[in-house]
Amino acid sequence: MRKLIFFLLLAGLSSPVSVFSQSRVSLQVSNLTVREALKQIEEKTDYRFFYSNDLVFLDKKVTLNVSNVTIDEALTRLFQGSELSYRIEENNMVVIALKDRLTQGIPITGTVLDESGEPLPGVSVSVKGARTAVLSDVEGRYSISVPGSDAALVYSFLGFAPQEIKAGARAVIDVTLKEGVKVIDEVVVVGYGTQKKRDLTGAVSS
C-alpha cells in the first residue's frame, strides 16, 4: 500500500524571469513527462513537489499550454486521465495520492531499530492526540496513516526512551530507539530456613 500513495511537496526557486505569484503559474510543455512538467512548476512557483518514483503516471508524456492559471487548475489539467488526485495544504504543500486513497489520511511506513541496528518488534507507534496506533512486526516494520503533515508520531517500547517525530512531508520514517532505564538482567532470591542451635554442627555464612 505504501507504494500507492505518496506526497508532493512543492517549493519554488525564484528566478529573474519568474513573475508568478505563489498561487498562479504559466506552463508550456510539449511531449514531456509529467515528472518533467512538475520540475518546471517548481522553477516557477513557491511550491515544491515530493513524489515517489513508483507512480507510473509520472512518466506519461503530456502536452500542456496554460497561462497564468491557479495551481489547482494546472494540476487538474496535468493529471487529467490519471488515477491521481491532490490536496493543497499549508506551507505550499500539495498532497498527491490515488483518488480512492486521498481521504484515508497520509500513509507513513518505516522500520524501528535499536542502537545496534537490530529490528525491534512490538514497538507501539501512535499518532499523538489520536487513538490511532499500530505495533511494529517481527522485522521492526510498521505502517500507519496520519491526518496531515502536522501530525506527530510517538514511538514507545519497554526499556527504551520514547521518541516523538513530526510527520512532515515524509512517506518513510525510520527510527532508532535508545535504551532508557537500565533493566536488571536477573534477580535471584534466596530463602534461608531455621535450625535449632543444638542441631547446628558447622559454621553458617551468607
Backbone bond lengths (Angstrom), bond angles and torsions (degrees), N, CA, C in turn:
res aa  C-N    CA-C-N  psi(-1)  N-CA   C-N-CA  omega(-1)  CA-C   N-CA-C  phi
1 M - - - 1.457 - - 1.517 110.95 -
2 R 1.343 115.66 -32.23 1.456 118.09 -176.64 1.515 112.31 -65.87
3 K 1.371 116.79 -19.16 1.453 119.36 -179.66 1.528 111.49 -81.17
4 L 1.343 116.17 -12.41 1.453 119.20 -173.77 1.511 113.62 -93.58
5 I 1.333 116.07 -20.56 1.456 118.58 -174.67 1.516 110.45 -126.34
6 F 1.265 116.28 129.50 1.447 118.63 178.46 1.505 110.25 -147.13
7 F 1.301 113.70 175.72 1.447 117.99 -175.04 1.519 111.15 -117.32
8 L 1.308 114.04 154.12 1.452 120.38 173.39 1.516 108.53 -121.13
9 L 1.286 114.48 126.88 1.461 119.62 177.52 1.516 106.72 -117.54
10 L 1.299 118.39 120.73 1.454 121.34 -166.60 1.521 112.40 -116.21
11 A 1.397 118.81 115.39 1.471 118.40 -178.89 1.489 109.28 -128.91
12 G 1.192 117.84 138.76 1.430 118.68 -172.14 1.494 114.07 -96.84
13 L 1.279 113.50 152.78 1.448 120.13 176.10 1.513 106.34 -104.85
14 S 1.316 117.43 127.00 1.449 120.66 179.93 1.509 110.02 -70.93
15 S 1.290 116.36 139.92 1.447 120.16 177.21 1.510 108.28 -140.78
16 P 1.329 118.42 151.18 1.452 121.35 -176.47 1.512 112.72 -57.82
17 V 1.352 118.31 -30.30 1.453 120.01 -176.82 1.518 112.18 -92.03
18 S 1.317 115.95 -1.45 1.449 118.86 -178.31 1.519 110.23 -89.26
19 V 1.341 116.27 119.47 1.459 120.55 -177.65 1.518 110.67 -120.09
20 F 1.316 115.98 18.90 1.450 119.75 -175.20 1.518 110.96 -91.37
21 S 1.316 115.56 146.67 1.460 120.88 176.68 1.521 108.86 -79.32
22 Q 1.292 115.56 178.58 1.449 119.77 -178.59 1.526 111.82 -64.79
23 S 1.316 118.37 -26.59 1.460 120.69 -172.24 1.523 114.10 -107.17
24 R 1.321 119.65 0.16 1.461 121.43 -178.34 1.534 110.08 -131.83
25 V 1.327 114.91 152.97 1.457 119.31 -175.58 1.532 109.88 -154.27
26 S 1.316 116.77 151.59 1.455 123.06 169.95 1.522 107.74 -115.24
27 L 1.311 116.56 139.19 1.460 119.48 -174.72 1.526 109.81 -146.38
28 Q 1.317 115.68 125.77 1.463 121.54 175.88 1.524 108.24 -126.65
29 V 1.317 116.23 105.07 1.464 120.94 178.94 1.521 108.87 -128.16
30 S 1.322 116.34 143.85 1.461 121.69 179.64 1.514 109.57 -135.41
31 N 1.319 114.89 117.35 1.464 122.26 178.24 1.523 112.28 55.71
32 L 1.326 116.03 40.38 1.464 121.83 174.84 1.523 108.91 -109.56
33 T 1.326 116.48 159.78 1.462 119.49 177.52 1.526 109.79 -75.08
34 V 1.327 114.96 159.54 1.464 120.20 176.52 1.526 109.32 -59.32
35 R 1.311 116.30 -37.22 1.465 121.33 179.28 1.534 111.01 -59.02
36 E 1.331 116.22 -43.57 1.461 120.93 179.60 1.529 111.13 -68.49
37 A 1.338 115.95 -35.95 1.459 119.79 177.75 1.527 110.92 -64.93
38 L 1.324 116.34 -38.33 1.464 119.89 178.20 1.524 111.02 -64.28
39 K 1.308 116.74 -37.71 1.466 120.03 178.12 1.530 111.10 -63.30
40 Q 1.339 115.78 -36.36 1.459 118.69 177.76 1.526 111.26 -67.01
41 I 1.325 116.28 -37.20 1.466 119.41 177.21 1.527 109.97 -64.43
42 E 1.318 116.58 -38.18 1.463 120.52 177.63 1.522 111.50 -58.76
43 E 1.318 115.83 -38.18 1.462 120.35 -176.07 1.532 112.51 -75.90
44 K 1.333 116.16 -15.32 1.459 119.48 -174.31 1.524 114.60 -113.40
45 T 1.307 117.64 -3.60 1.462 120.18 -175.71 1.517 111.55 -135.42
46 D 1.316 115.21 179.76 1.462 121.60 176.39 1.530 111.01 -98.15
47 Y 1.309 116.76 23.54 1.460 122.00 177.14 1.521 109.54 -106.80
48 R 1.296 115.68 157.73 1.471 120.24 177.94 1.526 109.23 -139.78
49 F 1.309 116.90 133.66 1.464 122.32 -178.43 1.525 112.10 -93.82
50 F 1.308 114.39 142.47 1.473 121.72 169.43 1.520 105.50 -127.21
51 Y 1.333 117.62 121.98 1.463 118.93 -176.07 1.514 110.65 -146.60
52 S 1.317 115.00 166.34 1.455 121.30 179.38 1.518 110.22 -100.34
53 N 1.309 115.90 140.97 1.454 120.69 176.26 1.524 112.22 -67.70
54 D 1.330 116.62 -12.51 1.463 120.28 -179.39 1.531 112.70 -78.40
55 L 1.322 118.00 -9.35 1.457 120.50 177.34 1.526 108.53 -77.98
56 V 1.326 115.85 102.81 1.457 121.92 -172.77 1.526 111.72 -59.37
57 F 1.323 117.42 -35.60 1.459 120.73 -175.53 1.523 112.11 -61.09
58 L 1.309 118.02 -21.83 1.459 120.61 -178.84 1.525 112.38 -63.27
59 D 1.334 117.15 -21.33 1.461 120.80 -178.75 1.529 112.60 -97.56
60 K 1.321 117.11 6.25 1.467 120.60 177.39 1.526 109.59 -74.63
61 K 1.337 117.15 138.13 1.461 121.84 179.02 1.534 109.34 -79.35
62 V 1.320 116.68 134.98 1.459 121.32 -179.17 1.521 109.96 -135.19
63 T 1.322 114.75 157.75 1.456 122.34 172.14 1.523 106.92 -127.84
64 L 1.315 116.39 125.57 1.459 120.06 -174.89 1.519 109.61 -147.07
65 N 1.330 115.61 136.90 1.462 121.11 178.56 1.521 108.48 -138.07
66 V 1.342 115.84 101.39 1.458 120.85 179.51 1.524 108.62 -129.63
67 S 1.322 115.21 149.65 1.463 119.44 -177.01 1.518 110.86 -130.26
68 N 1.331 115.45 123.45 1.460 123.05 175.25 1.530 112.17 51.59
69 V 1.322 116.46 50.16 1.464 121.19 178.97 1.524 109.09 -106.59
70 T 1.317 116.03 164.74 1.456 120.31 178.12 1.523 110.08 -71.74
71 I 1.309 115.41 160.56 1.461 119.79 175.94 1.521 109.82 -59.71
72 D 1.339 116.91 -38.54 1.470 120.53 177.56 1.523 111.07 -54.64
73 E 1.314 116.06 -49.89 1.465 119.90 -177.42 1.516 111.67 -67.75
74 A 1.321 117.50 -40.21 1.459 120.43 179.92 1.527 111.47 -62.32
75 L 1.330 117.06 -44.24 1.462 120.41 -179.36 1.521 111.22 -70.67
76 T 1.325 116.84 -37.94 1.464 119.93 177.78 1.519 110.87 -59.82
77 R 1.328 115.86 -43.67 1.467 120.13 178.97 1.532 110.84 -68.58
78 L 1.325 115.15 -39.64 1.459 119.99 -177.40 1.524 111.77 -66.52
79 F 1.342 117.46 -37.57 1.463 121.73 -177.19 1.521 113.10 -93.09
80 Q 1.313 116.92 7.41 1.464 120.62 -178.64 1.529 110.86 -58.81
81 G 1.334 115.69 131.65 1.464 120.47 179.91 1.512 114.12 85.25
82 S 1.326 117.56 3.78 1.466 120.97 178.49 1.521 110.11 -109.66
83 E 1.319 116.03 175.59 1.457 121.68 177.35 1.526 111.85 -94.90
84 L 1.321 116.25 11.12 1.455 120.09 -177.94 1.519 112.03 -89.86
85 S 1.302 115.15 148.70 1.453 121.58 171.62 1.525 106.92 -136.57
86 Y 1.320 117.33 176.74 1.453 119.30 -175.48 1.531 110.81 -150.14
87 R 1.326 114.74 161.39 1.462 122.31 176.25 1.512 108.01 -142.65
88 I 1.314 116.73 124.95 1.460 121.29 179.84 1.518 108.88 -89.44
89 E 1.332 116.61 124.94 1.449 121.84 -179.41 1.531 109.80 -113.27
90 E 1.321 115.35 -169.22 1.459 120.43 -178.86 1.533 111.15 -68.56
91 N 1.324 114.66 164.21 1.464 121.36 176.84 1.527 112.84 60.01
92 N 1.335 115.93 33.75 1.459 121.18 176.80 1.525 112.90 59.35
93 M 1.317 116.67 33.28 1.459 120.33 178.73 1.521 109.66 -101.07
94 V 1.333 114.95 133.87 1.455 121.43 179.44 1.526 108.60 -117.22
95 V 1.305 117.29 118.67 1.460 121.90 179.41 1.525 107.86 -90.52
96 I 1.314 115.84 122.30 1.462 121.85 -179.31 1.523 109.24 -113.64
97 A 1.330 117.16 132.61 1.456 120.30 -178.98 1.517 109.49 -155.45
98 L 1.312 116.88 170.00 1.449 120.61 171.07 1.518 108.69 -63.21
99 K 1.312 116.60 145.98 1.460 121.29 -173.51 1.524 112.83 -56.12
100 D 1.325 117.25 -37.88 1.461 119.70 -176.76 1.519 112.70 -83.00
101 R 1.329 117.68 0.25 1.466 120.98 -178.75 1.521 112.88 -113.95
102 L 1.310 116.92 -15.46 1.457 120.07 -170.68 1.520 112.54 -61.38
103 T 1.329 117.19 -35.08 1.468 120.74 -177.09 1.520 112.85 -83.85
104 Q 1.314 117.66 -2.53 1.459 120.52 -176.20 1.524 112.86 -94.51
105 G 1.297 117.21 10.98 1.454 119.77 -180.00 1.518 111.63 94.29
106 I 1.322 115.03 173.48 1.460 121.25 -178.64 1.525 108.71 -94.63
107 P 1.333 117.68 120.45 1.464 119.90 -177.88 1.533 111.94 -80.50
108 I 1.303 114.63 140.07 1.470 121.10 175.65 1.525 107.99 -131.96
109 T 1.307 115.36 135.26 1.461 120.63 175.86 1.522 108.57 -125.05
110 G 1.320 116.11 166.86 1.455 119.03 178.43 1.516 111.67 173.54
111 T 1.312 115.34 -173.89 1.457 122.40 -179.89 1.519 108.96 -132.86
112 V 1.336 116.14 138.69 1.456 121.49 177.90 1.523 108.83 -106.96
113 L 1.341 115.93 125.67 1.455 121.96 -177.84 1.519 110.58 -123.08
114 D 1.343 116.40 161.88 1.458 119.72 170.31 1.524 108.39 -92.33
115 E 1.313 117.07 -177.90 1.464 120.86 -174.59 1.526 113.80 -67.18
116 S 1.327 116.72 -17.61 1.468 120.24 178.06 1.522 111.55 -93.00
117 G 1.339 116.28 1.99 1.452 119.69 178.20 1.510 114.61 88.57
118 E 1.324 117.22 7.90 1.458 121.14 179.06 1.531 109.82 -87.07
119 P 1.353 117.20 141.10 1.465 119.91 179.63 1.529 111.91 -66.65
120 L 1.315 116.00 146.12 1.463 121.46 179.16 1.530 109.54 -112.34
121 P 1.330 117.80 107.60 1.460 120.17 175.99 1.532 110.70 -81.75
122 G 1.308 116.67 151.79 1.466 121.00 175.66 1.517 115.06 80.66
123 V 1.337 117.76 12.81 1.465 120.44 177.85 1.528 108.70 -74.66
124 S 1.318 116.91 133.49 1.464 121.44 176.99 1.523 109.38 -81.12
125 V 1.335 115.87 123.13 1.463 122.13 176.54 1.531 106.56 -117.31
126 S 1.318 116.51 114.30 1.461 120.19 -175.07 1.519 111.41 -128.42
127 V 1.330 115.48 155.36 1.459 121.63 174.90 1.518 107.79 -87.57
128 K 1.319 117.06 120.97 1.459 121.54 -176.84 1.526 110.73 -59.29
129 G 1.335 115.57 130.13 1.452 120.72 178.61 1.510 114.47 80.43
130 A 1.320 117.63 5.16 1.464 121.31 179.76 1.531 109.28 -130.86
131 R 1.322 115.59 172.98 1.456 120.22 -179.24 1.525 112.16 -95.56
132 T 1.305 116.86 4.36 1.457 121.28 -178.98 1.522 110.47 -77.42
133 A 1.330 116.93 125.74 1.465 121.01 179.61 1.520 109.59 -156.42
134 V 1.331 115.18 148.09 1.465 121.59 176.72 1.523 108.40 -138.27
135 L 1.334 116.29 169.35 1.462 121.90 175.71 1.526 109.27 -116.15
136 S 1.314 116.61 142.95 1.465 120.32 176.09 1.529 109.53 -69.66
137 D 1.350 115.95 149.13 1.461 119.88 -177.78 1.533 110.94 -84.80
138 V 1.324 116.57 -169.50 1.470 120.72 -175.16 1.525 112.03 -64.50
139 E 1.324 117.61 -20.09 1.459 120.80 178.07 1.521 111.71 -101.00
140 G 1.332 116.24 12.03 1.450 120.96 177.76 1.520 114.37 79.20
141 R 1.320 117.86 5.99 1.459 120.91 -176.80 1.527 111.57 -86.72
142 Y 1.320 115.05 151.01 1.469 120.12 177.85 1.523 109.35 -145.91
143 S 1.321 115.54 162.09 1.465 122.56 176.51 1.520 107.62 -145.87
144 I 1.330 116.40 128.59 1.450 120.74 -176.05 1.527 109.03 -150.18
145 S 1.331 117.34 154.82 1.464 121.57 177.42 1.521 109.51 -111.04
146 V 1.329 116.03 139.35 1.467 121.40 178.21 1.523 108.73 -116.62
147 P 1.327 118.36 151.78 1.463 120.80 -176.29 1.526 114.56 -71.36
148 G 1.325 118.28 -20.16 1.457 120.37 -178.53 1.509 111.00 -174.87
149 S 1.332 115.96 175.32 1.464 120.69 -176.02 1.522 113.31 -68.84
150 D 1.338 117.31 -18.60 1.463 120.31 179.86 1.530 112.61 -84.24
151 A 1.328 116.62 -6.79 1.461 120.25 -179.11 1.527 110.70 -68.08
152 A 1.330 115.67 153.20 1.463 121.37 178.57 1.519 109.73 -120.58
153 L 1.321 116.10 142.03 1.453 122.15 176.97 1.525 109.46 -103.30
154 V 1.314 115.05 138.59 1.464 121.08 179.43 1.528 108.44 -115.27
155 Y 1.334 116.14 125.75 1.465 122.50 -179.42 1.528 108.24 -109.70
156 S 1.323 116.66 124.41 1.466 119.55 -178.92 1.528 110.40 -140.03
157 F 1.328 114.73 142.58 1.457 121.47 -178.72 1.519 108.36 -157.03
158 L 1.302 116.53 139.50 1.457 121.83 -177.00 1.520 111.41 -57.25
159 G 1.344 115.73 127.68 1.451 120.77 178.85 1.516 113.63 90.13
160 F 1.339 116.72 -3.13 1.461 120.80 -179.88 1.525 110.20 -124.25
161 A 1.319 115.23 149.12 1.461 119.89 178.38 1.534 109.42 -70.31
162 P 1.329 118.71 131.16 1.464 120.55 178.38 1.527 110.82 -64.30
163 Q 1.310 115.88 153.14 1.461 121.06 -178.45 1.526 109.50 -134.86
164 E 1.322 115.85 136.82 1.466 121.26 179.88 1.533 108.96 -117.90
165 I 1.331 116.62 129.90 1.463 121.90 -177.39 1.522 109.53 -133.15
166 K 1.328 116.63 131.04 1.459 121.04 176.28 1.521 109.45 -75.43
167 A 1.329 115.41 135.66 1.464 120.26 -175.60 1.515 112.34 -64.01
168 G 1.329 117.61 -45.24 1.451 120.79 -177.78 1.521 111.38 58.88
169 A 1.310 116.52 -138.34 1.463 120.96 -177.71 1.522 112.16 -106.07
170 R 1.332 116.28 17.56 1.457 118.75 -176.18 1.524 111.84 -87.38
171 A 1.322 115.79 141.22 1.459 121.11 175.49 1.527 110.94 -95.89
172 V 1.332 116.47 -19.39 1.470 121.81 179.68 1.523 108.88 -128.96
173 I 1.330 116.34 126.36 1.467 121.14 177.46 1.520 108.07 -129.73
174 D 1.330 116.38 109.02 1.460 121.88 174.98 1.528 108.33 -96.23
175 V 1.317 115.74 139.41 1.461 120.53 -172.78 1.525 110.47 -129.28
176 T 1.326 116.05 140.91 1.460 122.21 172.38 1.520 108.09 -115.24
177 L 1.317 116.60 116.62 1.461 121.07 179.85 1.523 110.26 -90.02
178 K 1.321 114.69 141.44 1.460 120.61 178.49 1.522 109.99 -101.85
179 E 1.320 114.59 145.85 1.461 118.84 179.85 1.512 110.18 -62.73
180 G 1.335 114.70 140.67 1.460 119.91 179.26 1.509 110.02 -99.73
181 V 1.319 117.71 -121.98 1.465 122.48 179.13 1.520 109.05 -64.13
182 K 1.321 115.95 129.77 1.453 119.97 179.63 1.525 110.63 -63.39
183 V 1.309 114.37 135.32 1.460 120.10 -179.38 1.524 108.74 -99.46
184 I 1.340 116.88 133.58 1.466 121.09 177.25 1.520 108.58 -66.08
185 D 1.320 115.82 124.01 1.455 119.78 -176.07 1.525 112.31 -66.77
186 E 1.324 116.50 -37.75 1.454 118.70 -173.82 1.523 110.00 -151.45
187 V 1.314 115.58 135.41 1.464 121.00 177.52 1.525 107.68 -120.49
188 V 1.308 115.63 123.78 1.460 120.51 -179.58 1.518 108.81 -116.55
189 V 1.332 116.79 125.63 1.462 121.62 179.03 1.526 107.51 -113.63
190 V 1.313 115.41 124.18 1.460 120.32 -179.81 1.518 108.80 -114.80
191 G 1.328 117.78 129.03 1.462 121.77 179.22 1.524 110.26 -104.96
192 Y 1.309 114.59 140.63 1.460 119.33 178.47 1.518 109.12 -111.97
193 G 1.322 116.33 136.83 1.459 121.00 178.69 1.524 111.17 -86.71
194 T 1.299 115.91 -170.18 1.473 120.95 178.46 1.526 109.50 -117.88
195 Q 1.292 114.24 154.30 1.459 119.48 -178.73 1.517 109.16 -149.27
196 K 1.313 115.99 138.81 1.449 119.39 179.39 1.522 110.19 -66.96
197 K 1.353 114.28 146.72 1.458 119.44 -174.55 1.516 112.05 -62.61
198 R 1.337 116.77 -35.94 1.450 118.22 -177.90 1.528 113.60 -70.24
199 D 1.332 116.26 -19.43 1.461 120.02 179.44 1.525 111.81 -90.58
200 L 1.339 115.74 -3.86 1.447 119.35 -177.06 1.520 109.74 -84.07
201 T 1.340 117.26 115.07 1.458 120.37 -175.47 1.520 113.02 -110.27
202 G 1.312 116.81 -8.85 1.445 118.95 -178.37 1.514 110.49 -134.59
203 A 1.343 115.84 177.48 1.452 120.80 179.65 1.522 109.15 -77.45
204 V 1.312 115.06 149.19 1.453 121.34 178.63 1.522 108.88 -119.88
205 S 1.297 116.30 129.71 1.452 119.61 176.15 1.535 108.82 -136.72
206 S 1.297 116.50 157.36 1.470 118.97 179.07 1.514 108.34 -138.92
